[in-house]
């Protein structure tokens, strides 16, 4: 951890204002998450919207993290820092045609789809490129994250994702599309979550959805549980 004297040295060397990040704390936090999932198939996807400083992103790449990008700029940062396209998930609402085109062309691990309309646009752009897009559907499980209401995203009253009871029909639609291959389900119920209970309930809901889809012959490759812990 940086000491006051060390911070003063940095400020004297580079001037102020400046940002200082503690690589040791980042390593510790990453190791804590990695250890928590030890024994289970998993991948940690660092959300670049939290901090896209190149040194931070390169450090997380070196630690074994994958990436979650929320814009084309963040996709480019991930590529510059050494992430392969199949290590990057593209999230975010309101994706532009240019963003969809680039994400499809790169062959990212998954494009997280927010709505039926976005599903149509991705399908059309993939067909136009003569390829298929790997997509995951963001579902809204109607679960209260018990954090500040302005950063809650998992209730029916929130604008994010598709209600989970409508998801099976959309997955069937995705599976029938020429330009799409459904690879996952995505959920993100909020930020600054301080208890595991709402995250556990969200996980149970998404697992139940995946199991029901499997009975219909739709086999998802991954479940994206979002973030927001802490």
GIQUI-V868360 format. One record per pair of residues at least 6 apart in sequence whose ideal C-beta (glycine too) atoms are under 7 Angstrom apart, sorted by the first residue. I is the first residue (numbers start at 1). J is the second residue. D is the distance in Angstrom with one decimal. If there is no record, write none. Layout:
i=<I & I>
j=<J & J>
d=<D & D>
This chain:
i=<1 & 1 & 1 & 2 & 2 & 7 & 10 & 10 & 11 & 21 & 21 & 23 & 26 & 26 & 27 & 30 & 30 & 30 & 33 & 34 & 43 & 44 & 44 & 45 & 45 & 45 & 45 & 46 & 46 & 46 & 46 & 47 & 47 & 48 & 48 & 48 & 48 & 48 & 48 & 48 & 48 & 49 & 49 & 52 & 52 & 54 & 54 & 54 & 57 & 57 & 57 & 58 & 58 & 61 & 61 & 61 & 66 & 66 & 66 & 67 & 67 & 67 & 67 & 68 & 68 & 69 & 69 & 69 & 69 & 69 & 70 & 70 & 71 & 72 & 72 & 75 & 75 & 75 & 78 & 85 & 85 & 85 & 86 & 86 & 87 & 88 & 88 & 89 & 89 & 89 & 89 & 89 & 90 & 90 & 90 & 90 & 91 & 93 & 93 & 95 & 97 & 100 & 100 & 100 & 101 & 103 & 104 & 104 & 104 & 104 & 104 & 104 & 105 & 108 & 109 & 110 & 110 & 110 & 110 & 110 & 111 & 111 & 111 & 111 & 112 & 112 & 112 & 112 & 113 & 113 & 113 & 113 & 113 & 113 & 114 & 114 & 114 & 115 & 116 & 119 & 119 & 122 & 122 & 122 & 123 & 123 & 123 & 124 & 126 & 126 & 126 & 126 & 127 & 127 & 132 & 132 & 132 & 133 & 133 & 134 & 134 & 135 & 135 & 135 & 135 & 136 & 136 & 136 & 136 & 136 & 137 & 137 & 137 & 137 & 137 & 137 & 137 & 137 & 138 & 138 & 138 & 138 & 138 & 139 & 139 & 139 & 139 & 139 & 139 & 139 & 139 & 140 & 140 & 140 & 140 & 140 & 140 & 140 & 140 & 141 & 141 & 141 & 141 & 141 & 141 & 142 & 142 & 143 & 143 & 143 & 143 & 143 & 144 & 144 & 144 & 145 & 145 & 145 & 145 & 145 & 145 & 145 & 146 & 146 & 147 & 147 & 147 & 147 & 148 & 151 & 151 & 151 & 152 & 152 & 153 & 153 & 153 & 153 & 154 & 154 & 154 & 156 & 162 & 164 & 164 & 167 & 168 & 168 & 171 & 171 & 171 & 174 & 174 & 175 & 175 & 182 & 182 & 183 & 183 & 183 & 184 & 184 & 184 & 184 & 184 & 185 & 185 & 185 & 185 & 185 & 185 & 186 & 186 & 187 & 187 & 187 & 187 & 188 & 188 & 188 & 189 & 189 & 189 & 189 & 190 & 191 & 192 & 193 & 193 & 193 & 199 & 202 & 203 & 206 & 207 & 210 & 210 & 213>
j=<22 & 24 & 25 & 20 & 22 & 20 & 18 & 20 & 18 & 53 & 56 & 59 & 56 & 59 & 63 & 60 & 63 & 65 & 44 & 44 & 66 & 65 & 66 & 66 & 67 & 68 & 89 & 60 & 65 & 67 & 68 & 68 & 227 & 57 & 67 & 68 & 69 & 70 & 74 & 77 & 78 & 70 & 74 & 74 & 77 & 77 & 80 & 81 & 77 & 78 & 81 & 81 & 82 & 81 & 82 & 83 & 83 & 87 & 88 & 78 & 83 & 87 & 88 & 89 & 91 & 75 & 78 & 88 & 90 & 91 & 91 & 92 & 92 & 99 & 102 & 88 & 90 & 102 & 88 & 106 & 107 & 108 & 107 & 109 & 109 & 108 & 109 & 108 & 109 & 110 & 112 & 224 & 103 & 108 & 111 & 112 & 112 & 114 & 160 & 118 & 125 & 121 & 122 & 125 & 125 & 111 & 122 & 125 & 126 & 129 & 131 & 133 & 129 & 134 & 134 & 134 & 135 & 136 & 183 & 184 & 122 & 133 & 134 & 135 & 136 & 138 & 186 & 224 & 119 & 122 & 135 & 136 & 137 & 138 & 138 & 160 & 161 & 162 & 170 & 170 & 174 & 133 & 135 & 180 & 177 & 179 & 180 & 179 & 132 & 133 & 179 & 180 & 178 & 179 & 179 & 180 & 181 & 179 & 180 & 181 & 183 & 174 & 180 & 182 & 183 & 183 & 184 & 185 & 186 & 224 & 162 & 167 & 170 & 171 & 174 & 182 & 185 & 186 & 160 & 161 & 162 & 186 & 187 & 161 & 162 & 164 & 167 & 185 & 187 & 206 & 209 & 154 & 156 & 158 & 160 & 161 & 162 & 163 & 164 & 154 & 164 & 187 & 189 & 202 & 205 & 155 & 156 & 154 & 189 & 198 & 201 & 202 & 152 & 155 & 198 & 152 & 154 & 189 & 190 & 193 & 198 & 228 & 195 & 198 & 190 & 191 & 192 & 193 & 192 & 190 & 191 & 192 & 158 & 190 & 160 & 188 & 189 & 190 & 189 & 190 & 202 & 163 & 170 & 205 & 209 & 209 & 212 & 213 & 182 & 213 & 218 & 180 & 182 & 182 & 218 & 218 & 220 & 220 & 221 & 222 & 220 & 221 & 222 & 223 & 224 & 206 & 209 & 210 & 220 & 223 & 224 & 224 & 226 & 202 & 206 & 225 & 226 & 226 & 227 & 228 & 198 & 202 & 226 & 228 & 228 & 228 & 228 & 199 & 228 & 229 & 229 & 225 & 225 & 223 & 223 & 220 & 223 & 220>
d=<5.9 & 6.6 & 6.7 & 6.2 & 5.7 & 6.2 & 6.8 & 5.8 & 6.5 & 6.9 & 5.7 & 5.8 & 6.8 & 6.0 & 6.5 & 6.6 & 5.0 & 6.6 & 5.7 & 6.5 & 4.9 & 5.2 & 6.6 & 4.6 & 5.9 & 4.2 & 5.5 & 4.7 & 4.6 & 5.8 & 6.5 & 4.4 & 5.8 & 6.4 & 6.1 & 6.7 & 5.5 & 6.8 & 4.2 & 6.0 & 6.5 & 4.6 & 6.8 & 5.9 & 5.1 & 6.9 & 6.8 & 6.2 & 6.0 & 6.9 & 4.3 & 4.7 & 6.8 & 5.2 & 4.9 & 5.9 & 6.9 & 4.2 & 7.0 & 4.2 & 4.9 & 6.1 & 4.8 & 5.0 & 5.7 & 4.5 & 5.6 & 5.7 & 5.4 & 7.0 & 5.4 & 4.3 & 6.4 & 5.1 & 5.7 & 6.3 & 6.4 & 7.0 & 5.1 & 4.5 & 5.1 & 5.2 & 7.0 & 5.1 & 6.4 & 5.0 & 5.9 & 6.8 & 5.4 & 5.1 & 6.3 & 6.6 & 4.7 & 5.3 & 4.8 & 6.6 & 4.6 & 5.1 & 6.9 & 6.5 & 6.9 & 6.0 & 5.6 & 4.9 & 5.5 & 5.2 & 6.9 & 5.5 & 5.1 & 5.8 & 6.5 & 4.7 & 6.3 & 6.9 & 6.6 & 5.1 & 6.4 & 4.3 & 5.4 & 5.4 & 6.1 & 5.9 & 6.9 & 5.2 & 5.1 & 5.2 & 4.6 & 6.9 & 5.2 & 6.6 & 5.1 & 6.8 & 5.2 & 6.4 & 5.4 & 6.9 & 6.2 & 6.7 & 6.4 & 6.9 & 6.5 & 5.2 & 6.1 & 6.7 & 4.8 & 4.2 & 5.2 & 7.0 & 5.6 & 4.1 & 3.3 & 6.6 & 5.8 & 4.1 & 5.6 & 6.3 & 5.2 & 6.1 & 5.7 & 5.6 & 4.8 & 6.3 & 5.3 & 5.9 & 6.8 & 5.9 & 3.4 & 6.1 & 4.7 & 5.9 & 6.2 & 6.0 & 5.9 & 6.4 & 6.9 & 7.0 & 5.8 & 6.7 & 6.7 & 3.9 & 6.7 & 4.4 & 6.9 & 5.4 & 5.7 & 4.5 & 4.8 & 5.8 & 5.6 & 6.7 & 6.7 & 6.2 & 6.6 & 6.7 & 6.2 & 3.9 & 6.3 & 5.4 & 6.2 & 5.8 & 4.9 & 5.9 & 6.9 & 5.2 & 4.2 & 5.8 & 4.6 & 4.7 & 5.4 & 5.4 & 5.2 & 5.2 & 6.8 & 6.0 & 6.4 & 5.2 & 5.7 & 4.5 & 3.2 & 5.0 & 5.0 & 6.7 & 6.6 & 5.9 & 4.9 & 6.3 & 4.6 & 5.4 & 6.6 & 5.5 & 4.5 & 6.3 & 6.2 & 4.5 & 4.5 & 5.8 & 5.9 & 5.2 & 2.8 & 5.8 & 6.5 & 6.4 & 6.0 & 6.0 & 6.3 & 5.9 & 6.5 & 6.6 & 5.6 & 5.6 & 5.5 & 5.0 & 4.2 & 5.7 & 5.5 & 6.5 & 6.8 & 6.5 & 4.5 & 6.6 & 5.3 & 6.0 & 4.3 & 6.3 & 5.5 & 5.3 & 5.9 & 6.1 & 6.0 & 5.6 & 7.0 & 4.0 & 6.9 & 5.1 & 5.2 & 6.2 & 5.5 & 3.0 & 6.7 & 6.6 & 6.1 & 5.2 & 6.7 & 6.7 & 5.1 & 4.4 & 6.9 & 6.3 & 4.7 & 5.4 & 6.6 & 6.9 & 5.8 & 5.2 & 6.8 & 5.1 & 6.1 & 6.4>
